[in-house]
Amino acid sequence: MRMNKRIITQERILLLQRYLRKNGKLPSFRELGVLLGFKSPNASARFYRAIEQAGYIRRDGTKLISTSLLAGFKCYSSISAGFPSPAEDELCDVISLEEYLIGNNESVFLVKVSGDSMIGAGIMPGDIIIVNRGADPISNDIVVAEVDGEWTLKYFIRTKHGVILRAANDSYPDILPKNELRIGGVVTGVVRRYYGGTRES
């Protein structure tokens, strides 16, 4: 498992996704080596085994086939409130959720939200937030911050008197850091999963 984590990097997955989108097929061992900089076909084989175990590809007999985790999902240009079946000519793109939400950024991490202090910003308990630890916050960014030894999720407000951390819920007062403030990252996206019309908690 540790070896899989070392060999499967976000950069390699994104390169493979772009190759797949351009060519409509997975690269051969030799092509994969050129694409990812592997020095031998054995390294390519190890990479394919690792991403198969991770669910990016599957085997159909002797053939390797990409799954939606690697290939992405069809994205249609429009949909009516009545939800008719989308016409194929309305297809505008094929989107990889990983690339769309995260991009080529090793500084990104995910956090599951608890509490309702940010519901006014559309962030609900149970949501997964996407956080970029490498971004410098500006006023009105939503940040993950450590304040006086405790972590919180709030709006980052910079004033002439210092920084205020503000909830998106009037039930919570502003936080004015007294001693220590450390920004863990800036929120760049939110993921929410639904089951039968209800949100996962």
TORTITI-558795 format. One line per 10 residues: number of its first residue (from 1); their letters; for each residue x, y, z of N, C-alpha, C, O. Coordinates in pm, 1 decimal. Layout:
N
NUM) A) X Y Z X Y Z X Y Z X Y Z  ...
END
This chain:
201
1) MRMNKRIITQ) 81.7 -120.8 0.0 0.0 0.0 0.0 85.6 126.7 0.0 54.6 222.7 -70.5  194.8 127.0 80.0 283.0 243.5 81.1 347.8 265.6 -54.4 362.7 379.5 -98.8  386.7 155.5 -121.0 447.1 168.8 -253.1 347.0 228.4 -350.7 383.6 311.5 -433.8  217.3 185.6 -341.3 114.3 240.9 -427.9 103.7 391.8 -410.2 90.4 465.3 -508.1  109.7 438.2 -284.7 99.4 581.5 -259.5 217.4 656.5 -318.5 203.3 770.1 -363.7  334.3 592.6 -317.9 452.1 659.6 -374.1 446.0 666.5 -526.2 487.1 765.9 -586.1  394.8 561.2 -588.2 395.3 555.5 -734.6 276.5 630.1 -794.7 285.1 681.5 -906.2  164.8 636.2 -720.3 47.3 707.6 -770.3 51.5 850.0 -717.0 20.3 874.8 -600.5  89.9 942.7 -802.6 89.9 1083.3 -763.9 -17.3 1156.5 -843.8 -59.0 1111.3 -950.4  -60.6 1269.0 -790.8 -162.2 1348.8 -858.1 -114.8 1391.7 -996.3 -192.3 1391.1 -1091.9
11) ERILLLQRYL) 12.1 1428.9 -1006.9 66.6 1472.9 -1135.8 59.7 1360.9 -1239.0 23.0 1385.4 -1353.9  94.3 1238.4 -1200.0 90.8 1126.0 -1293.7 -52.0 1093.3 -1336.6 -76.8 1062.8 -1453.3  -145.0 1099.8 -1242.5 -284.3 1072.7 -1277.1 -336.1 1177.4 -1374.7 -405.8 1143.2 -1470.2  -303.5 1303.3 -1352.6 -348.5 1409.4 -1442.6 -288.8 1393.8 -1581.8 -357.8 1415.1 -1681.4  -160.8 1356.7 -1589.7 -98.1 1332.5 -1720.3 -166.3 1217.6 -1792.6 -188.3 1223.9 -1913.6  -199.9 1112.2 -1718.2 -266.8 997.2 -1778.8 -407.6 1034.3 -1823.6 -452.3 990.0 -1929.4  -478.0 1115.2 -1744.4 -611.9 1159.8 -1782.8 -607.9 1241.6 -1911.5 -693.8 1225.3 -1998.1  -509.3 1328.7 -1924.1 -499.2 1411.6 -2044.8 -464.9 1326.9 -2167.1 -516.2 1350.9 -2276.4  -377.7 1227.5 -2148.0 -345.8 1136.1 -2258.2 -471.3 1061.4 -2300.9 -499.6 1049.7 -2420.1  -546.5 1010.8 -2203.8 -667.5 934.0 -2232.8 -770.6 1019.3 -2305.2 -835.7 973.1 -2398.9
21) RKNGKLPSFR) -785.0 1143.3 -2261.8 -882.3 1232.5 -2324.2 -842.5 1264.8 -2468.4 -928.2 1275.5 -2556.1  -712.7 1280.0 -2492.1 -664.6 1314.4 -2626.1 -667.2 1195.7 -2720.9 -701.1 1210.8 -2838.2  -631.6 1076.6 -2670.9 -613.4 960.2 -2757.9 -726.5 858.4 -2750.8 -736.2 770.9 -2836.8  -811.4 868.6 -2650.1 -924.4 777.5 -2638.9 -887.6 637.6 -2594.5 -970.0 546.6 -2604.0  -766.5 618.0 -2546.5 -722.2 485.8 -2501.0 -608.6 503.0 -2401.8 -545.9 608.6 -2394.0  -583.3 396.2 -2325.8 -469.0 398.1 -2235.4 -339.8 378.1 -2313.8 -340.8 309.4 -2415.9  -229.6 435.7 -2269.3 -102.4 416.4 -2339.3 -47.2 276.0 -2318.5 -75.5 211.0 -2217.9  31.6 230.5 -2414.5 104.8 105.0 -2397.9 209.8 123.2 -2288.7 232.2 234.9 -2241.9  274.7 13.0 -2247.7 379.8 24.0 -2147.3 488.5 121.8 -2192.6 535.9 204.0 -2114.2  527.4 111.7 -2320.7 632.2 199.9 -2372.1 584.2 344.9 -2372.5 656.7 434.8 -2329.9
31) ELGVLLGFKS) 461.9 367.3 -2420.6 406.8 503.5 -2424.3 390.5 560.4 -2282.8 413.5 679.1 -2259.7  350.9 474.7 -2189.3 336.7 519.4 -2051.0 471.6 560.5 -1993.1 481.7 658.2 -1919.0  575.7 484.0 -2028.3 709.7 518.3 -1981.6 754.3 654.2 -2030.3 813.1 731.8 -1955.0  726.0 683.7 -2157.9 760.8 814.7 -2214.1 679.5 924.5 -2145.4 732.3 1030.6 -2112.0  550.2 897.4 -2124.9 459.7 996.5 -2066.2 498.4 1032.1 -1923.0 498.1 1149.1 -1884.9  531.5 930.3 -1844.2 555.1 951.0 -1701.2 702.5 946.7 -1662.1 736.6 966.8 -1545.5  789.8 920.5 -1759.4 932.6 921.7 -1730.6 985.5 794.6 -1667.4 1088.7 797.0 -1600.4  915.2 681.8 -1687.9 965.2 554.4 -1636.4 1077.7 503.9 -1726.3 1076.7 526.1 -1847.3  1174.4 436.0 -1665.5 1291.6 391.0 -1740.6 1277.0 249.6 -1795.9 1358.5 206.9 -1877.7  1173.9 176.1 -1752.3 1159.2 38.4 -1799.2 1012.2 1.1 -1808.5 928.9 59.7 -1739.3
41) PNASARFYRA) 978.7 -97.8 -1895.0 841.2 -147.3 -1901.9 793.1 -203.7 -1768.8 673.7 -199.1 -1739.2  885.1 -256.9 -1688.3 845.9 -309.5 -1557.6 788.6 -200.2 -1467.9 693.7 -223.6 -1393.1  846.5 -81.3 -1475.8 794.8 31.0 -1396.8 654.4 68.4 -1443.2 568.0 100.6 -1361.6  632.0 64.1 -1574.6 498.3 91.2 -1627.6 399.2 -13.9 -1580.1 286.0 18.4 -1543.9  441.9 -139.8 -1580.1 355.1 -248.2 -1534.0 319.7 -230.8 -1386.8 205.0 -252.6 -1347.6  417.0 -191.8 -1305.0 390.9 -168.9 -1162.5 292.0 -54.4 -1142.4 204.9 -60.5 -1055.6  306.6 49.9 -1223.7 215.0 163.3 -1213.5 72.8 120.8 -1248.8 -22.0 156.9 -1179.0  57.6 44.2 -1356.6 -75.3 -2.3 -1395.5 -136.0 -92.5 -1288.2 -255.7 -83.8 -1260.9  -54.7 -179.1 -1227.1 -106.5 -263.8 -1119.1 -153.1 -178.1 -1001.0 -255.9 -205.7 -939.1  -76.2 -74.5 -971.5 -110.6 12.2 -858.2 -240.9 87.4 -882.6 -325.2 95.2 -793.2
51) IEQAGYIRRD) -258.7 143.1 -1003.0 -381.5 219.1 -1027.3 -500.8 126.5 -1048.6 -615.3 168.0 -1030.8  -474.8 0.5 -1086.9 -584.2 -97.0 -1091.4 -634.6 -124.6 -949.6 -755.4 -128.4 -926.1  -543.1 -143.7 -856.3 -581.2 -166.3 -716.5 -653.4 -45.0 -658.3 -739.9 -59.3 -571.9  -617.8 73.4 -705.4 -679.6 196.5 -655.4 -812.3 227.4 -723.2 -881.8 320.6 -682.6  -849.2 149.9 -827.3 -978.6 167.8 -891.1 -981.0 259.4 -1011.2 -1088.6 291.7 -1061.7  -864.0 302.5 -1058.8 -860.2 390.4 -1175.6 -881.7 314.1 -1305.8 -934.9 369.1 -1402.1  -840.7 188.2 -1308.9 -859.8 103.7 -1427.1 -908.0 -33.3 -1381.7 -899.9 -67.4 -1263.7  -958.5 -111.6 -1477.2 -999.9 -249.7 -1448.0 -960.3 -337.6 -1565.5 -929.5 -289.3 -1674.4  -961.9 -467.5 -1540.5 -926.1 -563.2 -1644.9 -1050.7 -622.6 -1707.6 -1146.5 -657.6 -1638.7  -1047.4 -633.4 -1838.9 -1148.9 -706.4 -1914.4 -1073.6 -811.6 -1994.4 -1033.0 -787.9 -2108.2
61) GTKLISTSLL) -1055.6 -928.9 -1932.9 -968.5 -1029.5 -1991.4 -824.4 -983.0 -1979.8 -773.6 -961.1 -1869.9  -759.7 -968.3 -2093.8 -621.1 -919.0 -2093.4 -613.5 -768.4 -2119.1 -505.0 -710.2 -2119.5  -727.8 -706.7 -2140.1 -731.2 -564.9 -2174.7 -752.7 -479.2 -2050.4 -831.8 -514.8 -1963.0  -682.8 -367.1 -2042.7 -701.3 -270.5 -1935.3 -797.2 -161.4 -1981.4 -781.5 -105.6 -2090.0  -896.2 -131.7 -1898.3 -998.7 -33.4 -1932.6 -1005.9 71.4 -1822.5 -1002.4 37.9 -1704.1  -1015.7 197.2 -1861.1 -1026.1 304.0 -1761.6 -1164.5 303.9 -1698.4 -1263.6 273.6 -1764.9  -1171.4 337.8 -1570.3 -1298.8 356.2 -1502.5 -1332.2 505.4 -1502.0 -1251.2 587.7 -1544.5  -1451.5 539.5 -1453.8 -1491.3 680.6 -1449.2 -1402.3 760.9 -1355.5 -1392.3 882.9 -1369.2  -1338.0 694.4 -1261.1 -1245.4 763.4 -1171.6 -1129.0 824.0 -1249.3 -1077.6 929.7 -1212.8  -1088.0 756.9 -1356.2 -979.0 807.4 -1440.0 -1032.0 883.3 -1560.7 -983.5 991.9 -1592.6
71) AGFKCYSSIS) -1131.6 826.1 -1627.6 -1177.7 882.6 -1754.3 -1264.5 1005.7 -1735.3 -1272.6 1089.9 -1824.8  -1330.0 1017.8 -1619.5 -1418.3 1130.7 -1596.3 -1562.0 1097.8 -1631.8 -1594.2 984.0 -1665.7  -1648.0 1198.1 -1623.8 -1790.5 1182.7 -1647.9 -1833.8 1277.6 -1758.9 -1774.7 1384.2 -1776.3  -1936.9 1239.3 -1834.0 -1991.1 1326.1 -1937.5 -2057.6 1447.2 -1872.5 -2129.3 1434.7 -1773.1  -2032.5 1563.7 -1930.2 -2092.7 1687.4 -1881.6 -2175.2 1746.7 -1995.5 -2122.6 1773.1 -2103.6  -2304.8 1767.5 -1971.0 -2394.0 1819.7 -2073.9 -2411.9 1970.3 -2056.8 -2399.6 2024.0 -1946.8  -2441.0 2036.7 -2168.3 -2442.5 2182.6 -2168.2 -2562.4 2240.6 -2096.2 -2555.2 2353.0 -2046.6  -2673.8 2166.4 -2089.0 -2792.7 2219.1 -2023.1 -2884.4 2104.7 -1984.7 -2873.0 1993.3 -2035.8  -2975.4 2134.7 -1893.7 -3073.7 2035.3 -1853.2 -3197.1 2109.0 -1805.1 -3185.4 2212.7 -1739.9  -3315.5 2057.3 -1836.2 -3438.6 2123.1 -1795.0 -3479.8 2073.2 -1657.7 -3429.9 1971.4 -1609.7
81) AGFPSPAEDE) -3572.5 2146.6 -1594.2 -3617.3 2108.1 -1460.5 -3688.8 1974.2 -1462.2 -3698.0 1907.0 -1359.5  -3739.9 1934.9 -1579.2 -3810.1 1807.5 -1589.7 -3718.0 1688.4 -1603.1 -3763.1 1574.0 -1597.9  -3585.4 1714.7 -1620.7 -3483.8 1610.6 -1631.6 -3514.0 1508.9 -1741.7 -3523.8 1389.6 -1713.0  -3529.2 1553.3 -1868.3 -3535.1 1456.9 -1978.3 -3397.9 1397.7 -2000.6 -3298.9 1450.7 -1950.1  -3389.9 1288.2 -2075.6 -3259.5 1229.6 -2106.0 -3180.1 1328.0 -2190.8 -3230.2 1373.8 -2293.5  -3058.3 1361.6 -2151.0 -2980.4 1458.5 -2228.4 -2948.0 1405.2 -2367.5 -2913.3 1288.2 -2383.1  -2959.5 1490.7 -2467.5 -2925.0 1451.6 -2603.4 -2774.4 1448.0 -2617.6 -2703.8 1528.9 -2557.4  -2724.5 1354.3 -2697.3 -2579.7 1339.1 -2712.3 -2516.2 1463.2 -2771.9 -2399.4 1491.9 -2745.4  -2593.5 1539.2 -2854.3 -2532.5 1657.3 -2915.3 -2520.3 1773.3 -2816.4 -2460.8 1876.1 -2848.5  -2576.5 1757.3 -2695.9 -2560.2 1859.6 -2593.9 -2436.3 1836.1 -2508.1 -2405.9 1915.4 -2419.0
91) LCDVISLEEY) -2364.3 1726.2 -2535.4 -2243.4 1696.9 -2459.5 -2140.1 1806.4 -2484.1 -2101.5 1832.2 -2598.1  -2095.4 1870.9 -2375.4 -2000.4 1980.9 -2393.5 -1859.3 1944.0 -2351.2 -1763.2 2008.8 -2392.7  -1845.5 1839.0 -2267.9 -1711.9 1806.1 -2219.8 -1717.6 1673.8 -2145.9 -1824.9 1622.5 -2114.4  -1600.2 1620.2 -2119.2 -1586.4 1507.8 -2027.1 -1499.4 1557.0 -1913.3 -1386.7 1602.0 -1934.2  -1553.4 1548.0 -1792.1 -1487.7 1609.2 -1677.4 -1436.3 1503.5 -1581.5 -1509.1 1411.8 -1543.7  -1312.1 1516.6 -1542.8 -1257.6 1441.0 -1430.6 -1284.2 1522.7 -1305.4 -1238.8 1636.6 -1294.6  -1357.5 1465.3 -1210.6 -1389.6 1540.2 -1089.8 -1263.9 1579.1 -1013.4 -1257.6 1687.3 -955.0  -1163.7 1491.4 -1013.6 -1039.6 1522.5 -942.6 -970.7 1643.0 -1005.4 -924.6 1732.8 -935.1  -964.1 1644.3 -1138.8 -897.1 1755.6 -1206.4 -979.3 1883.2 -1193.3 -923.4 1991.4 -1175.4  -1113.5 1871.4 -1202.1 -1201.0 1988.5 -1195.2 -1196.0 2053.7 -1057.4 -1187.9 2176.0 -1045.9
101) LIGNNESVFL) -1200.8 1970.9 -952.8 -1207.7 2024.5 -817.4 -1071.9 2058.2 -758.9 -1059.1 2153.4 -681.9  -970.3 1980.6 -795.1 -840.8 1994.4 -729.1 -734.0 2050.0 -821.7 -658.4 2139.1 -782.9  -727.2 1997.6 -945.1 -623.4 2042.4 -1036.4 -489.2 1981.4 -1000.3 -480.4 1889.0 -919.4  -385.8 2034.8 -1061.7 -250.7 1981.2 -1040.3 -188.3 2050.6 -919.4 -103.8 2139.1 -933.5  -231.5 2008.8 -800.5 -188.7 2080.2 -680.6 -167.0 1982.7 -567.0 -262.6 1929.0 -511.1  -41.8 1960.0 -532.9 -8.7 1868.0 -424.2 -34.3 1930.4 -287.4 -21.3 1862.4 -185.7  -70.7 2059.5 -283.2 -94.9 2126.9 -156.0 -239.8 2115.6 -109.8 -276.5 2170.6 -5.9  -322.0 2044.7 -186.5 -464.6 2035.4 -155.4 -492.2 1918.8 -61.6 -435.4 1810.7 -76.8  -580.8 1942.0 36.2 -628.5 1833.4 120.6 -778.3 1851.1 144.3 -833.7 1957.8 117.9  -843.0 1746.4 193.9 -987.4 1746.3 215.3 -1018.2 1739.5 363.8 -944.7 1677.9 440.9
111) VKVSGDSMIG) -1128.0 1803.5 403.3 -1171.6 1802.4 542.7 -1322.8 1782.6 546.0 -1395.6 1846.2 469.8  -1370.2 1694.4 634.4 -1513.5 1677.4 653.6 -1562.3 1778.2 756.7 -1503.6 1791.9 864.0  -1669.9 1848.4 723.5 -1718.8 1958.2 806.1 -1809.5 1905.6 916.9 -1893.8 1818.8 894.3  -1790.8 1959.5 1036.2 -1886.3 1938.6 1144.6 -1928.9 2075.6 1195.1 -1850.2 2170.2 1191.2  -2050.9 2087.1 1241.7 -2100.1 2216.2 1287.4 -2169.2 2294.0 1177.2 -2155.0 2262.6 1059.0  -2244.9 2397.0 1217.5 -2328.4 2471.8 1122.8 -2290.5 2619.2 1113.0 -2372.4 2701.3 1071.7  -2168.8 2653.1 1150.0 -2131.4 2794.9 1152.9 -2116.8 2856.6 1014.5 -2114.1 2979.0 1002.0  -2107.3 2772.7 908.5 -2087.2 2827.4 773.8 -2203.1 2796.1 679.7 -2185.7 2794.6 557.9  -2321.9 2770.9 736.1 -2435.1 2733.6 650.0 -2477.0 2848.2 558.8 -2530.3 2824.2 450.4  -2453.8 2972.1 600.8 -2487.1 3086.2 516.2 -2400.9 3095.7 392.1 -2436.5 3164.0 296.1
121) AGIMPGDIII) -2287.6 3027.5 393.8 -2199.0 3021.0 277.0 -2224.1 2894.4 196.0 -2151.1 2864.8 101.3  -2328.7 2819.3 234.1 -2360.9 2696.3 161.7 -2277.7 2577.2 202.8 -2275.4 2476.5 132.1  -2209.1 2586.1 315.8 -2127.7 2474.5 365.4 -2202.1 2411.1 482.0 -2218.5 2472.9 587.2  -2247.0 2287.3 462.7 -2332.4 2219.3 558.6 -2256.3 2113.4 637.5 -2152.1 2065.7 592.4  -2307.3 2075.8 755.7 -2246.4 1964.7 828.9 -2241.8 1838.9 742.8 -2340.8 1803.8 678.7  -2128.5 1771.8 741.1 -2112.2 1651.8 659.5 -2051.9 1676.6 523.0 -2009.3 1582.4 456.2  -2047.6 1803.6 479.9 -1983.8 1835.5 351.9 -1833.2 1809.3 359.9 -1774.1 1808.7 467.8  -1773.6 1787.8 243.4 -1628.4 1777.2 232.5 -1577.3 1906.0 169.1 -1618.8 1942.5 59.1  -1487.6 1974.1 238.7 -1431.0 2095.7 180.7 -1293.6 2065.7 122.0 -1219.0 1982.2 173.2  -1262.2 2135.4 13.7 -1132.8 2123.9 -52.9 -1049.3 2243.7 -10.3 -1089.8 2358.5 -28.5
131) VNRGADPISN) -933.3 2216.3 46.0 -852.1 2321.8 106.7 -714.1 2324.9 42.0 -648.2 2221.8 28.3  -671.6 2444.2 2.5 -537.7 2464.2 -54.0 -448.8 2526.0 53.0 -462.7 2643.5 87.0  -357.6 2445.5 105.4 -271.5 2494.5 213.7 -164.1 2590.8 162.4 -99.8 2659.6 241.6  -144.5 2596.0 30.9 -40.9 2682.2 -24.5 -89.0 2820.5 -61.0 -8.5 2904.9 -100.3  -219.7 2846.6 -48.9 -274.4 2976.2 -89.8 -267.5 3077.1 24.5 -287.8 3042.2 140.7  -238.9 3201.1 -9.4 -240.8 3309.8 88.7 -381.0 3370.5 91.7 -431.3 3412.7 -12.3  -444.9 3375.8 208.8 -582.7 3424.9 213.5 -591.5 3575.5 194.8 -503.1 3650.6 236.1  -700.5 3617.9 131.5 -735.3 3759.4 125.1 -871.5 3775.3 191.8 -940.7 3676.6 216.8  -909.6 3898.1 220.3 -1035.4 3922.5 289.8 -1152.8 3858.0 217.4 -1164.2 3865.0 95.0  -1239.9 3794.8 296.4 -1360.8 3725.8 252.5 -1335.3 3586.4 197.3 -1429.7 3518.7 156.7
141) DIVVAEVDGE) -1209.8 3541.6 194.9 -1184.3 3399.5 169.6 -1235.8 3318.6 287.9 -1238.8 3367.1 401.0  -1276.2 3195.2 260.8 -1309.2 3101.7 368.0 -1183.9 3020.6 396.6 -1122.3 2965.2 305.6  -1147.0 3014.3 523.2 -1020.9 2950.1 559.0 -1041.3 2846.3 669.1 -1136.8 2851.2 746.5  -947.3 2752.8 672.1 -930.7 2664.8 787.4 -819.8 2727.0 870.8 -708.4 2747.0 822.3  -850.6 2757.5 996.0 -754.8 2831.7 1078.1 -743.8 2771.3 1217.5 -840.9 2719.3 1272.6  -624.5 2779.3 1272.4 -601.4 2740.5 1411.2 -591.9 2867.8 1494.6 -502.5 2950.3 1475.5  -685.9 2881.7 1587.2 -693.0 3001.5 1670.4 -672.2 2962.6 1816.0 -751.8 2888.2 1873.4  -566.2 3012.6 1874.4 -537.5 2985.6 2015.5 -549.1 2837.2 2048.2 -602.9 2798.6 2152.0  -496.9 2754.4 1956.4 -490.9 2610.3 1980.4 -610.3 2530.8 1933.1 -612.1 2408.9 1950.2  -711.6 2595.2 1873.5 -830.3 2524.3 1825.5 -853.0 2554.5 1677.6 -833.8 2667.3 1632.2
151) WTLKYFIRTK) -894.7 2450.2 1602.4 -918.1 2465.4 1459.1 -1062.0 2507.9 1432.5 -1154.3 2465.8 1502.2  -1079.6 2591.4 1331.4 -1212.9 2638.2 1296.7 -1220.1 2668.1 1147.1 -1117.6 2681.9 1080.3  -1342.6 2677.8 1095.7 -1369.2 2710.5 954.9 -1449.5 2839.9 952.4 -1562.4 2843.6 1001.4  -1392.2 2946.3 895.7 -1458.0 3077.1 901.2 -1415.0 3164.1 782.6 -1318.7 3134.0 712.1  -1490.6 3273.8 763.4 -1445.2 3378.9 672.9 -1322.9 3448.3 733.5 -1315.3 3470.8 854.3  -1228.7 3481.0 646.8 -1108.2 3554.4 686.8 -1131.2 3701.3 652.3 -1142.6 3736.3 534.8  -1137.9 3787.2 753.6 -1161.1 3930.1 732.4 -1040.1 4006.6 785.3 -1007.0 3997.5 903.5  -974.9 4081.4 697.8 -859.7 4161.4 741.0 -902.9 4307.4 757.7 -958.4 4367.2 665.5  -877.5 4362.9 873.7 -910.1 4502.4 901.5 -782.9 4576.2 943.5 -676.9 4515.5 958.7  -795.0 4707.5 962.0 -677.5 4784.8 1004.8 -637.3 4751.6 1147.9 -526.8 4783.3 1192.0
161) HGVILRAAND) -729.7 4686.7 1220.0 -700.0 4649.9 1358.6 -653.2 4505.1 1371.8 -618.8 4460.3 1481.2  -652.0 4432.4 1260.5 -610.4 4292.8 1265.5 -706.0 4202.8 1190.1 -783.4 4248.8 1106.2  -700.2 4074.7 1220.5 -780.4 3974.7 1149.6 -901.9 3935.5 1233.4 -892.7 3916.2 1354.7  -1016.1 3924.5 1165.1 -1138.7 3872.7 1226.2 -1175.8 3744.2 1153.8 -1169.3 3738.0 1031.1  -1214.1 3642.7 1228.0 -1269.0 3520.3 1170.8 -1419.4 3523.1 1194.0 -1465.6 3528.1 1308.0  -1495.8 3519.7 1084.0 -1640.3 3543.4 1092.8 -1718.1 3423.8 1039.7 -1687.5 3370.7 932.9  -1817.4 3382.8 1114.5 -1905.1 3273.8 1072.5 -2004.2 3322.7 967.8 -2024.9 3443.0 951.8  -2065.4 3227.9 896.6 -2174.7 3258.2 804.3 -2305.7 3213.6 869.2 -2392.1 3153.8 805.0  -2317.3 3244.2 997.1 -2434.2 3208.0 1077.0 -2438.4 3306.6 1193.3 -2345.3 3313.7 1273.5  -2548.2 3383.1 1201.5 -2556.5 3489.7 1301.7 -2555.3 3438.6 1445.1 -2541.1 3517.1 1538.8
171) SYPDILPKNE) -2570.1 3308.1 1462.7 -2568.5 3251.6 1598.0 -2427.8 3247.5 1657.2 -2410.5 3223.7 1776.8  -2327.6 3270.9 1572.7 -2188.6 3260.4 1618.5 -2122.6 3397.8 1617.7 -2134.2 3471.0 1519.4  -2053.8 3433.9 1725.5 -1986.2 3564.3 1730.6 -1857.1 3563.3 1649.5 -1802.5 3457.6 1617.7  -1810.0 3682.3 1617.2 -1678.9 3693.9 1552.6 -1570.0 3641.9 1646.2 -1581.2 3649.2 1768.6  -1465.0 3589.5 1584.8 -1348.6 3544.5 1661.0 -1234.0 3640.9 1633.9 -1194.2 3661.5 1519.2  -1182.1 3699.2 1740.1 -1064.4 3786.0 1730.1 -949.0 3714.6 1799.2 -944.1 3708.1 1922.1  -856.4 3661.2 1720.7 -746.2 3584.9 1780.6 -672.1 3667.1 1885.7 -633.0 3781.2 1861.2  -653.8 3607.2 2002.6 -587.6 3678.4 2112.6 -436.6 3658.3 2111.1 -359.5 3752.2 2130.7  -396.7 3534.8 2087.4 -253.8 3504.6 2096.1 -196.3 3453.2 1964.9 -101.8 3510.0 1910.2  -255.2 3344.7 1915.5 -196.0 3278.0 1799.4 -301.0 3254.4 1691.8 -412.5 3211.2 1721.1
181) LRIGGVVTGV) -264.9 3282.8 1567.4 -349.2 3253.0 1451.6 -262.9 3188.2 1345.3 -162.8 3245.1 1301.7  -302.3 3068.9 1304.0 -229.9 2999.3 1196.7 -330.2 2955.9 1091.1 -426.5 2885.7 1121.7  -308.1 2997.3 967.4 -397.1 2961.2 857.8 -353.7 2826.6 801.3 -241.9 2811.8 752.0  -442.9 2729.1 808.8 -412.3 2596.4 755.7 -433.0 2586.8 606.6 -373.6 2501.2 541.1  -517.7 2674.7 550.7 -541.7 2673.4 407.1 -667.5 2750.1 371.3 -748.0 2784.5 457.9  -683.1 2776.4 241.9 -798.6 2848.1 188.1 -892.6 2747.8 122.1 -848.9 2661.9 45.6  -1021.2 2759.1 152.0 -1120.9 2668.6 94.4 -1144.5 2705.7 -51.7 -1174.0 2820.9 -83.4  -1131.0 2607.0 -140.1 -1148.3 2631.1 -283.8 -1268.2 2557.8 -342.3 -1303.3 2580.2 -458.2  -1331.4 2470.8 -264.7 -1446.2 2397.9 -317.1 -1515.8 2318.4 -208.3 -1462.4 2297.8 -99.4  -1637.2 2274.0 -241.0 -1718.0 2194.3 -148.5 -1776.4 2076.7 -224.6 -1823.5 2091.9 -337.3
191) VRRYYGGTRE) -1773.2 1959.4 -162.8 -1831.5 1839.1 -222.2 -1942.7 1790.6 -130.7 -1924.7 1781.0 -9.3  -2058.5 1760.0 -190.3 -2171.5 1709.2 -113.1 -2231.0 1590.2 -187.1 -2250.4 1594.9 -308.6  -2259.4 1485.3 -114.4 -2315.4 1365.5 -175.1 -2459.9 1349.0 -131.2 -2493.3 1370.8 -14.8  -2546.0 1310.2 -226.0 -2687.7 1292.8 -197.4 -2727.3 1147.0 -214.5 -2673.6 1076.4 -299.9  -2821.6 1102.9 -132.9 -2880.0 969.3 -144.8 -3031.3 985.3 -147.4 -3091.1 1025.8 -47.7  -3093.5 954.0 -260.4 -3239.0 958.3 -268.1 -3297.3 1091.7 -225.8 -3403.6 1097.5 -164.0  -3226.6 1199.5 -259.8 -3276.4 1332.2 -227.0 -3235.3 1382.1 -90.7 -3267.1 1495.6 -55.5  -3165.4 1301.1 -12.0 -3121.5 1346.3 119.4 -2970.6 1354.0 122.3 -2902.6 1275.4 56.3  -2918.4 1446.9 197.1 -2775.3 1468.4 204.5 -2714.0 1375.0 306.2 -2771.7 1350.2 412.1  -2596.1 1323.0 273.5 -2523.8 1238.5 366.8 -2478.8 1321.9 485.3 -2425.4 1431.3 467.0
201) S) -2499.3 1272.6 605.5 -2457.2 1344.4 725.4 -2328.8 1284.9 778.7 -2276.4 1331.6 879.9
END
